Amino acid sequence: MPGHFIVSLKPDPSTDTDGIEGALDKTRNWFRIKNNLWVVVTTRDADRLFSLLQRFAKPDGQLFICGLEIENRQGWMSNEFWDWLRET
């Protein structure tokens, strides 16, 4: 069953960041909130999602992945985001 995660990734300065969203394409679905912040829908757990993305953060970047309780939500976001979230 798919789960929702928040992913914050500040790439290592020497990393080619073009591949980040290509790697996220290997998940079920994702939405970029801002430059280094995504909501990801995947059947992977946090450890497997970390394994997929850690190469972009090592050695001097940052990577934080946390599960989301998506049913308990509220906010002021674009209609595009809310439409995407309802469809996931």
C-alpha positions in Angstrom: 0.0 0.0 0.0 1.4 3.4 -0.9 2.5 5.9 1.7 3.1 9.6 1.7 6.5 11.1 2.7 7.9 14.5 3.0 11.4 14.7 1.5 13.8 17.6 2.1 17.0 17.3 0.1 19.8 19.8 0.1 22.2 18.4 -2.4 25.9 18.1 -1.9 27.4 21.1 -3.8 29.3 18.9 -6.2 26.3 16.8 -7.1 24.4 17.0 -10.4 20.9 17.9 -9.2 19.3 17.1 -12.6 18.9 13.5 -11.6 16.9 14.1 -8.4 13.5 14.2 -10.0 14.5 11.4 -12.3 15.2 9.3 -9.2 11.8 10.4 -7.7 10.2 9.2 -10.9 11.0 5.6 -9.7 8.4 6.2 -6.9 4.7 6.1 -7.5 4.2 9.8 -7.7 5.6 13.1 -6.3 4.9 16.8 -6.1 7.6 19.5 -5.7 6.5 22.0 -3.1 9.6 24.2 -3.5 13.2 23.9 -4.6 14.4 21.2 -2.2 11.0 19.9 -0.8 8.7 17.2 -2.2 5.7 15.2 -1.1 6.3 11.7 -2.4 3.9 8.8 -2.7 5.6 5.4 -2.8 5.3 1.8 -1.8 8.9 2.1 -0.5 9.6 2.6 3.2 11.7 5.5 4.5 14.9 3.3 4.4 14.4 2.4 0.7 13.5 6.0 -0.2 16.7 7.1 1.6 18.7 4.5 -0.4 17.3 5.9 -3.6 18.2 9.5 -2.8 21.3 9.5 -0.6 23.7 9.7 -3.5 22.5 13.3 -4.1 23.2 14.4 -0.5 26.5 12.7 0.2 28.9 13.8 1.6 28.1 17.4 2.4 24.4 17.8 1.7 21.3 17.1 3.8 18.5 14.6 3.4 15.4 14.2 5.6 12.5 11.8 4.9 9.5 11.5 7.1 6.2 9.7 6.8 3.0 11.9 6.5 -0.3 11.2 8.1 -2.1 12.6 5.0 -5.6 12.3 6.4 -4.9 14.9 9.0 -4.1 17.9 6.9 -4.8 21.6 6.5 -3.1 24.5 4.7 -3.0 27.2 2.1 -1.6 25.6 -1.1 -2.1 25.9 -4.9 -5.2 24.3 -6.4 -2.7 22.2 -8.4 -1.3 20.7 -5.2 -4.7 20.0 -3.6 -5.9 18.3 -6.9 -2.7 16.2 -7.0 -3.1 15.2 -3.3 -6.7 14.2 -3.8 -5.7 11.9 -6.7 -2.9 10.1 -4.8 
